[in-house]
Amino acid sequence: MQSIHDIGIIHPLIIDQNGVLLAGGHRLLALQMLQNHHKARFFEWFPGGKVPVRKMPFTVESNPDWALDIEISENNVREDYTPDEVWAIAERLREAGYEDTPGKPKAGEKRLRPALMTITGKSERSIRRYLNNREKRTNETRPSDRVSESDKQLQKAIALLQKWETSHGQKRRETTLAKNLPNILKQLQEGLK
């Protein structure tokens, strides 16, 4: 449920012509849990409650062998993600508060690389290579395509403030700042647009 909460659904559910679920049972359960426990987030990802579904052109009754093939292939074959797809998933995870930091994770910290490994089925080495190669390519782009130093600093400030938001103390100045923090973060994020 956590990955669907953070980045939405990557693969649609698969049903037959009668609406019988052929593949995606775990996703369906996670979607139901998300809808029950995090309604706002569910409707943010799935406006109107519409979840991506792929409808196959047959029924289980008319073609049980095809239905079984779909179920088996769904459970045995993972999509082979391209480096760009891994990068896109990483960006969505970063937006959801996942961090790519070295060392032992602090309590409550969501780590980027283990999440990417789980979602994509790639090894830590592959994930590290994909992310590092993309960083190199980004840094080698034309100057007009580069993120300005100012934007980088704003991104760092936003990340630090979001981290502080979950761990601030109880002093009066800290609680006052914490109340205003959502507006401050919104203004900083608008500055990046």
ABEGO torsion letter per residue (X at the ends): XAAAAAAEBABBBBBBAAGBBABGAAAAAAAAAAAAABAAAAAAABBGGBBBBBBBABBAAABAAAAAAAAAAAAABBBBBBAAAAAAAAAAAAAAGBBBBBEBBBBGBBBAAAAAAAAAGBBAAAAAAAAAAAAAAAAABBAAABBBAAAAAAAAAAAAAAAAAAABBABAAAAAAAAAAAAAAAAAAAAAX
